[in-house]
Amino acid sequence: MKEGIHPAYAAAKITCACGSIIETRSTVADIHVEICSACHPFYTGKQKLVDTAGRVERFKRKFGDTRAGQR
């Protein structure tokens, strides 16, 4: 590799909005993120429920009961 053309690769601190701090190496010294492996639902196993209430009722109001015509 050529000398003097690559950025400095040093210790870095990644700080999450949940308060978790991860030590790693990067070309950027301090990195701030909104979500990390300590608080992400995929890694924690805790599923955050998305409010979908009313979707079925809205569909039935708009299109009626579609099962009645199929029998």
A tleap script that builds the chain and sets N, CA, C and O, in Angstrom:
source leaprc.protein.ff14SB
mol = sequence {
  NMET LYS GLU GLY ILE HIE PRO ALA TYR ALA
  ALA ALA LYS ILE THR CYS ALA CYS GLY SER
  ILE ILE GLU THR ARG SER THR VAL ALA ASP
  ILE HIE VAL GLU ILE CYS SER ALA CYS HIE
  PRO PHE TYR THR GLY LYS GLN LYS LEU VAL
  ASP THR ALA GLY ARG VAL GLU ARG PHE LYS
  ARG LYS PHE GLY ASP THR ARG ALA GLY GLN
  CARG
}
set mol.1.N position { 0.843 -1.184 0.000 }
set mol.1.CA position { 0.000 0.000 0.000 }
set mol.1.C position { 0.882 1.238 0.000 }
set mol.1.O position { 1.968 1.237 0.580 }
set mol.2.N position { 0.420 2.273 -0.639 }
set mol.2.CA position { 1.169 3.515 -0.690 }
set mol.2.C position { 1.108 4.223 0.659 }
set mol.2.O position { 0.093 4.166 1.354 }
set mol.3.N position { 2.162 4.865 1.010 }
set mol.3.CA position { 2.233 5.597 2.269 }
set mol.3.C position { 1.590 6.976 2.128 }
set mol.3.O position { 1.726 7.622 1.090 }
set mol.4.N position { 0.890 7.425 3.169 }
set mol.4.CA position { 0.371 8.784 3.224 }
set mol.4.C position { -0.948 9.033 2.509 }
set mol.4.O position { -1.412 10.174 2.492 }
set mol.5.N position { -1.578 8.013 1.913 }
set mol.5.CA position { -2.846 8.270 1.210 }
set mol.5.C position { -4.056 7.703 1.948 }
set mol.5.O position { -5.195 7.951 1.555 }
set mol.6.N position { -3.811 6.937 3.021 }
set mol.6.CA position { -4.899 6.317 3.749 }
set mol.6.C position { -5.218 7.102 5.021 }
set mol.6.O position { -4.312 7.641 5.656 }
set mol.7.N position { -6.506 7.173 5.403 }
set mol.7.CA position { -6.860 7.896 6.631 }
set mol.7.C position { -6.379 7.138 7.867 }
set mol.7.O position { -6.135 5.933 7.817 }
set mol.8.N position { -6.250 7.854 8.959 }
set mol.8.CA position { -5.805 7.251 10.215 }
set mol.8.C position { -6.883 6.305 10.738 }
set mol.8.O position { -8.061 6.662 10.764 }
set mol.9.N position { -6.491 5.117 11.151 }
set mol.9.CA position { -7.392 4.088 11.645 }
set mol.9.C position { -7.086 3.900 13.122 }
set mol.9.O position { -6.098 3.258 13.478 }
set mol.10.N position { -7.934 4.461 13.988 }
set mol.10.CA position { -7.644 4.464 15.420 }
set mol.10.C position { -8.852 3.980 16.207 }
set mol.10.O position { -9.889 3.648 15.633 }
set mol.11.N position { -8.707 3.945 17.514 }
set mol.11.CA position { -9.791 3.519 18.402 }
set mol.11.C position { -10.968 4.479 18.279 }
set mol.11.O position { -10.792 5.692 18.166 }
set mol.12.N position { -12.184 3.908 18.304 }
set mol.12.CA position { -13.395 4.715 18.175 }
set mol.12.C position { -14.421 4.256 19.193 }
set mol.12.O position { -14.384 3.119 19.664 }
set mol.13.N position { -15.339 5.154 19.527 }
set mol.13.CA position { -16.394 4.853 20.479 }
set mol.13.C position { -17.738 5.064 19.784 }
set mol.13.O position { -18.026 6.156 19.294 }
set mol.14.N position { -18.569 3.997 19.744 }
set mol.14.CA position { -19.904 4.087 19.166 }
set mol.14.C position { -20.883 4.216 20.324 }
set mol.14.O position { -20.924 3.356 21.204 }
set mol.15.N position { -21.675 5.290 20.328 }
set mol.15.CA position { -22.641 5.536 21.384 }
set mol.15.C position { -24.047 5.444 20.820 }
set mol.15.O position { -24.380 6.116 19.844 }
set mol.16.N position { -24.877 4.601 21.445 }
set mol.16.CA position { -26.262 4.412 21.010 }
set mol.16.C position { -27.177 5.320 21.826 }
set mol.16.O position { -26.813 5.779 22.908 }
set mol.17.N position { -28.368 5.573 21.291 }
set mol.17.CA position { -29.352 6.390 21.989 }
set mol.17.C position { -29.835 5.706 23.269 }
set mol.17.O position { -30.293 6.381 24.191 }
set mol.18.N position { -29.739 4.367 23.338 }
set mol.18.CA position { -30.157 3.638 24.539 }
set mol.18.C position { -29.120 3.737 25.654 }
set mol.18.O position { -29.398 3.347 26.788 }
set mol.19.N position { -27.936 4.251 25.351 }
set mol.19.CA position { -26.889 4.413 26.351 }
set mol.19.C position { -25.765 3.402 26.231 }
set mol.19.O position { -24.773 3.504 26.953 }
set mol.20.N position { -25.890 2.448 25.357 }
set mol.20.CA position { -24.864 1.430 25.163 }
set mol.20.C position { -23.656 2.044 24.461 }
set mol.20.O position { -23.804 2.840 23.534 }
set mol.21.N position { -22.460 1.666 24.912 }
set mol.21.CA position { -21.220 2.160 24.318 }
set mol.21.C position { -20.415 0.970 23.822 }
set mol.21.O position { -20.196 0.011 24.561 }
set mol.22.N position { -19.977 1.031 22.572 }
set mol.22.CA position { -19.209 -0.044 21.953 }
set mol.22.C position { -17.856 0.520 21.540 }
set mol.22.O position { -17.782 1.548 20.867 }
set mol.23.N position { -16.787 -0.158 21.948 }
set mol.23.CA position { -15.433 0.246 21.586 }
set mol.23.C position { -15.008 -0.536 20.348 }
set mol.23.O position { -15.148 -1.759 20.316 }
set mol.24.N position { -14.495 0.142 19.338 }
set mol.24.CA position { -14.043 -0.497 18.108 }
set mol.24.C position { -12.944 0.353 17.479 }
set mol.24.O position { -12.399 1.243 18.133 }
set mol.25.N position { -12.621 0.092 16.237 }
set mol.25.CA position { -11.641 0.902 15.504 }
set mol.25.C position { -12.295 1.442 14.250 }
set mol.25.O position { -13.060 0.739 13.589 }
set mol.26.N position { -11.998 2.679 13.922 }
set mol.26.CA position { -12.594 3.314 12.753 }
set mol.26.C position { -11.760 4.526 12.363 }
set mol.26.O position { -10.836 4.920 13.075 }
set mol.27.N position { -12.104 5.109 11.213 }
set mol.27.CA position { -11.459 6.347 10.796 }
set mol.27.C position { -12.133 7.552 11.428 }
set mol.27.O position { -11.613 8.665 11.356 }
set mol.28.N position { -13.299 7.336 12.054 }
set mol.28.CA position { -14.034 8.390 12.759 }
set mol.28.C position { -13.928 8.102 14.253 }
set mol.28.O position { -14.150 6.966 14.672 }
set mol.29.N position { -13.596 9.097 15.060 }
set mol.29.CA position { -13.351 8.872 16.489 }
set mol.29.C position { -14.625 8.589 17.276 }
set mol.29.O position { -14.665 7.624 18.039 }
set mol.30.N position { -15.664 9.401 17.115 }
set mol.30.CA position { -16.919 9.227 17.851 }
set mol.30.C position { -18.069 9.064 16.871 }
set mol.30.O position { -18.243 9.872 15.958 }
set mol.31.N position { -18.865 7.993 17.073 }
set mol.31.CA position { -20.007 7.715 16.216 }
set mol.31.C position { -21.247 7.615 17.097 }
set mol.31.O position { -21.233 6.917 18.111 }
set mol.32.N position { -22.307 8.300 16.720 }
set mol.32.CA position { -23.572 8.258 17.460 }
set mol.32.C position { -24.630 7.597 16.579 }
set mol.32.O position { -24.849 8.013 15.441 }
set mol.33.N position { -25.290 6.556 17.120 }
set mol.33.CA position { -26.317 5.831 16.382 }
set mol.33.C position { -27.626 5.831 17.169 }
set mol.33.O position { -27.629 6.058 18.379 }
set mol.34.N position { -28.742 5.575 16.473 }
set mol.34.CA position { -30.055 5.556 17.121 }
set mol.34.C position { -30.416 4.189 17.670 }
set mol.34.O position { -31.147 4.098 18.656 }
set mol.35.N position { -29.917 3.118 17.051 }
set mol.35.CA position { -30.265 1.769 17.474 }
set mol.35.C position { -29.040 0.869 17.319 }
set mol.35.O position { -28.278 1.002 16.361 }
set mol.36.N position { -28.857 -0.051 18.274 }
set mol.36.CA position { -27.698 -0.935 18.245 }
set mol.36.C position { -28.145 -2.367 18.532 }
set mol.36.O position { -29.341 -2.626 18.668 }
set mol.37.N position { -27.204 -3.290 18.625 }
set mol.37.CA position { -27.546 -4.686 18.877 }
set mol.37.C position { -28.096 -4.904 20.280 }
set mol.37.O position { -28.750 -5.918 20.526 }
set mol.38.N position { -27.848 -3.976 21.212 }
set mol.38.CA position { -28.363 -4.114 22.572 }
set mol.38.C position { -29.842 -3.741 22.673 }
set mol.38.O position { -30.525 -4.183 23.596 }
set mol.39.N position { -30.344 -2.934 21.739 }
set mol.39.CA position { -31.742 -2.500 21.823 }
set mol.39.C position { -32.563 -2.851 20.583 }
set mol.39.O position { -33.763 -2.579 20.559 }
set mol.40.N position { -31.959 -3.444 19.555 }
set mol.40.CA position { -32.688 -3.797 18.342 }
set mol.40.C position { -33.561 -5.026 18.597 }
set mol.40.O position { -33.082 -6.005 19.169 }
set mol.41.N position { -34.848 -4.996 18.180 }
set mol.41.CA position { -35.745 -6.120 18.450 }
set mol.41.C position { -35.278 -7.450 17.854 }
set mol.41.O position { -35.570 -8.501 18.426 }
set mol.42.N position { -34.579 -7.442 16.749 }
set mol.42.CA position { -34.106 -8.688 16.125 }
set mol.42.C position { -33.117 -9.400 17.036 }
set mol.42.O position { -33.166 -10.625 17.155 }
set mol.43.N position { -32.222 -8.662 17.678 }
set mol.43.CA position { -31.193 -9.260 18.516 }
set mol.43.C position { -31.671 -9.508 19.939 }
set mol.43.O position { -31.196 -10.444 20.582 }
set mol.44.N position { -32.594 -8.702 20.449 }
set mol.44.CA position { -33.064 -8.860 21.822 }
set mol.44.C position { -34.188 -9.873 21.929 }
set mol.44.O position { -34.402 -10.433 23.004 }
set mol.45.N position { -34.912 -10.125 20.851 }
set mol.45.CA position { -36.033 -11.050 20.888 }
set mol.45.C position { -37.321 -10.402 21.344 }
set mol.45.O position { -38.360 -11.060 21.390 }
set mol.46.N position { -37.275 -9.139 21.678 }
set mol.46.CA position { -38.468 -8.403 22.094 }
set mol.46.C position { -39.059 -7.724 20.879 }
set mol.46.O position { -38.435 -6.843 20.287 }
set mol.47.N position { -40.244 -8.125 20.511 }
set mol.47.CA position { -40.883 -7.580 19.318 }
set mol.47.C position { -41.679 -6.342 19.693 }
set mol.47.O position { -42.489 -6.377 20.620 }
set mol.48.N position { -41.455 -5.262 18.987 }
set mol.48.CA position { -42.238 -4.060 19.195 }
set mol.48.C position { -43.478 -4.173 18.317 }
set mol.48.O position { -43.377 -4.335 17.101 }
set mol.49.N position { -44.640 -4.086 18.940 }
set mol.49.CA position { -45.883 -4.238 18.201 }
set mol.49.C position { -46.231 -2.957 17.463 }
set mol.49.O position { -46.150 -1.861 18.018 }
set mol.50.N position { -46.614 -3.111 16.219 }
set mol.50.CA position { -47.029 -1.989 15.403 }
set mol.50.C position { -48.547 -1.910 15.480 }
set mol.50.O position { -49.229 -2.918 15.295 }
set mol.51.N position { -49.068 -0.762 15.742 }
set mol.51.CA position { -50.510 -0.604 15.892 }
set mol.51.C position { -51.189 -0.743 14.537 }
set mol.51.O position { -51.058 0.131 13.679 }
set mol.52.N position { -51.912 -1.839 14.345 }
set mol.52.CA position { -52.614 -2.083 13.087 }
set mol.52.C position { -54.113 -2.184 13.324 }
set mol.52.O position { -54.845 -2.652 12.452 }
set mol.53.N position { -54.572 -1.759 14.470 }
set mol.53.CA position { -55.988 -1.867 14.793 }
set mol.53.C position { -56.825 -1.057 13.814 }
set mol.53.O position { -56.481 0.073 13.467 }
set mol.54.N position { -57.911 -1.643 13.381 }
set mol.54.CA position { -58.820 -0.942 12.498 }
set mol.54.C position { -58.622 -1.241 11.029 }
set mol.54.O position { -59.463 -0.845 10.222 }
set mol.55.N position { -57.575 -1.907 10.644 }
set mol.55.CA position { -57.340 -2.170 9.227 }
set mol.55.C position { -58.376 -3.134 8.659 }
set mol.55.O position { -58.901 -2.913 7.568 }
set mol.56.N position { -58.670 -4.204 9.398 }
set mol.56.CA position { -59.651 -5.179 8.918 }
set mol.56.C position { -61.040 -4.547 8.870 }
set mol.56.O position { -61.784 -4.736 7.908 }
set mol.57.N position { -61.379 -3.802 9.905 }
set mol.57.CA position { -62.683 -3.144 9.951 }
set mol.57.C position { -62.826 -2.138 8.805 }
set mol.57.O position { -63.884 -2.052 8.181 }
set mol.58.N position { -61.779 -1.394 8.537 }
set mol.58.CA position { -61.802 -0.435 7.436 }
set mol.58.C position { -61.984 -1.140 6.091 }
set mol.58.O position { -62.711 -0.656 5.224 }
set mol.59.N position { -61.317 -2.289 5.925 }
set mol.59.CA position { -61.437 -3.059 4.689 }
set mol.59.C position { -62.872 -3.566 4.521 }
set mol.59.O position { -63.439 -3.490 3.431 }
set mol.60.N position { -63.448 -4.080 5.598 }
set mol.60.CA position { -64.821 -4.597 5.527 }
set mol.60.C position { -65.824 -3.491 5.234 }
set mol.60.O position { -66.788 -3.704 4.498 }
set mol.61.N position { -65.605 -2.315 5.805 }
set mol.61.CA position { -66.504 -1.183 5.510 }
set mol.61.C position { -66.396 -0.770 4.052 }
set mol.61.O position { -67.399 -0.438 3.420 }
set mol.62.N position { -65.184 -0.792 3.518 }
set mol.62.CA position { -64.962 -0.328 2.153 }
set mol.62.C position { -65.461 -1.330 1.120 }
set mol.62.O position { -66.092 -0.942 0.136 }
set mol.63.N position { -65.183 -2.627 1.336 }
set mol.63.CA position { -65.502 -3.634 0.335 }
set mol.63.C position { -66.619 -4.583 0.755 }
set mol.63.O position { -67.073 -5.387 -0.060 }
set mol.64.N position { -67.067 -4.512 1.989 }
set mol.64.CA position { -68.112 -5.421 2.452 }
set mol.64.C position { -67.539 -6.775 2.794 }
set mol.64.O position { -66.326 -6.974 2.731 }
set mol.65.N position { -68.402 -7.709 3.156 }
set mol.65.CA position { -67.976 -9.054 3.489 }
set mol.65.C position { -67.827 -9.835 2.193 }
set mol.65.O position { -68.833 -10.199 1.585 }
set mol.66.N position { -66.608 -10.102 1.755 }
set mol.66.CA position { -66.354 -10.752 0.467 }
set mol.66.C position { -66.590 -12.259 0.534 }
set mol.66.O position { -66.734 -12.895 -0.510 }
set mol.67.N position { -66.633 -12.849 1.724 }
set mol.67.CA position { -66.830 -14.294 1.834 }
set mol.67.C position { -68.268 -14.694 1.501 }
set mol.67.O position { -68.496 -15.838 1.108 }
set mol.68.N position { -69.214 -13.822 1.640 }
set mol.68.CA position { -70.622 -14.152 1.405 }
set mol.68.C position { -70.880 -14.539 -0.042 }
set mol.68.O position { -71.706 -15.417 -0.288 }
set mol.69.N position { -70.219 -13.931 -0.998 }
set mol.69.CA position { -70.438 -14.216 -2.408 }
set mol.69.C position { -69.719 -15.460 -2.894 }
set mol.69.O position { -70.005 -15.934 -3.993 }
set mol.70.N position { -68.784 -16.014 -2.103 }
set mol.70.CA position { -67.995 -17.160 -2.540 }
set mol.70.C position { -68.624 -18.491 -2.161 }
set mol.70.O position { -68.200 -19.527 -2.673 }
set mol.71.N position { -69.618 -18.500 -1.285 }
set mol.71.CA position { -70.219 -19.760 -0.843 }
set mol.71.C position { -71.282 -20.243 -1.730 }
set mol.71.O position { -71.871 -21.293 -1.472 }
savepdb mol mol.pdb
quit
